[in-house]
């Protein structure tokens, strides 16, 4: 039971470390109070403005990505007039959309509640290269590892890892 609880908490998304950088890279160009751009009356760069977007009937419905227009518009096809970011802009990757949806599903918490990242272990790619990294998250078929060499998080397809390391990732995620 304790193992199951820690596996669940290992999947929690940290707003400051994982979601805010996505907003900064993909959304602030059009949704930033500091830049004076609040298209659609949405700004994501201040806590007060972001909090105004969270709640039942707002752009982010905690616990329900399917009712959260923020998640929905990021998944629209490029040719849809409501797609965000707009056509030709810096679109969210599937891994970023998955992380956004997971954050919403977990309650869209703005404070850091992520558990400490585990100690680095060896991971092997499917071409035989080995790295030292800490498991951060597994969302769908995307894994996030924190590299020991530079301390940065990298998200990539789970299929890039050897079968043994894929199994290691699933165990770390409690699957």
N, C-alpha and C positions, 0 to 999 in steps of 0.2 A: 504493500500500500504506500509506504514512504517513497519507494522507487517510482511508482506511478505518479505520485504528487510532484516529485522533482522533475520527472520527464515532462509533465504538463507545463510546469513553470519554465522549463528550459525553452519552450516554444514561445513564451511571451515576447511581444514586440515592444521595443523600447522607442518611444516617440522621439526623444532627443537624438538618439544615436542612429535610428533607422528611418523614421518617417519624415522628420523635419528636413534632413538633407535632400530627400526626394522633392519635397515642396520647394526648397530653395533652388534646386536645379531645374525643376520642371514647371513650377507654378508662379513663383514670385514675379516673373516678367510681367504678368497681367494681374496678379492678385497680391499686391503688396501695399500696405499703408505707407511704408517708408518711401516708396517710389511714387506715391500718389496715384496708384493704379488699383482700383478696386472694382474691376469689371464684374457685373452682376451683383454688386454690393457684397463681394467676397474678398477678404484679405486674409492671408494665411500666415503672415509674418509677425503678428503680435498675438499674445495669449488671449487678450480680451476679444479681438476680432475673430480668432479661431474658435473660442468658446461659443461665440454667437452662432457659429455654423453647426454646433453639435447639439443634438437632442431630437426628440420626436418631432417630425414635421420639418426638420432642417436638412442641410446637405449631408450631414453625417449622422446616421441613426445608430447609436451605440448598440452593438450586438447583432445588427442586421445589415450586412453589406448590400443585400438585394433591395433594400428600401433606401439606401444611401445614394443620392444622386451623384455625389462626388465619385464613388466607385463606378457607378453605371456609365457616366459620361467618359470615363477614362478607357472603357472597354468598347466604345462604339467604333464602327469602321471609319477609316480615314475620310471617306466621302460623306459622312453624316455631318450635317451643319451644326450639331450640338456637341461634337467630339471635343474633348479637352485632353491635353492642349490642342488648340485648333490645327486644322490641316496645315502641314508644312512646318509645324513647330516641333519641339523636342518631346516626342511622345514617351510615355512611360513604357518600360519593358514589361513583358509578361511577369517577370520576377517581382518588379516594383508594384505592379497591380496586385499580385498575390499577397505581397507584404501589406499593402494598404488595406486590402480586404480582411486579412488576418487581424490587423490592428483594430479595425472597426468591429469585427466579430468578438474580439477580446474586450470591447468596451470603449475604445477610442480614448484611452487614458493619456493625458498630457504630461503626467509625471513619470519619472523613470522608476520602473518597478522591476526591471530586468534583473535576474539573478546574476551572480558573478559568472563569467565565462570560465568553463573548465580548463584545466591545465592542457597545454599542447600535447598532441600525440602525432604519430606518423600516419599520413594518408598517402595512398598510392594512386596515381592516375592510371587510366586504362592503357597508357603507353609505357608504364613501368617507372615513371619518375616519382620520387618520394619527397614530400614536404612535411614540415612540422607546423601544425596549426591546431587551433581550438575550435570545437564545434560551437556554432552560434544558433543555427536554426535549419530546419528542413520544412519547406513550404511547397507542397505538391512535388514536382520533380526538380525543384531548385534547392540547392544546398548553399548555406552561407558558412564560411570558415574564416576565422581570424588568423591571419598569417603571423607566425612568430617573428619572421624576418623584419616586417615593417609595422606590425600591430594594426594593420588595416583589415577591414572585412571585405571579402570578395564573395559574390554570389554567382553561381554557374550551374549548368545542368548536372544533376546527379550522375547521369550516364557517362560523364567524363572521368569518373572514378572507377577503379578496379572493382570487380564484384565483391571482394573482401571489404574494401573501404565503403562500398554502398551499403553492405550489411552493417558495418560499424556505424554509419550515419543513421540508419533506421533504428538501431539499438539506442543510440544517443538521443534520438527523438521520441523514444518510447513506442515505436511501431513494431 
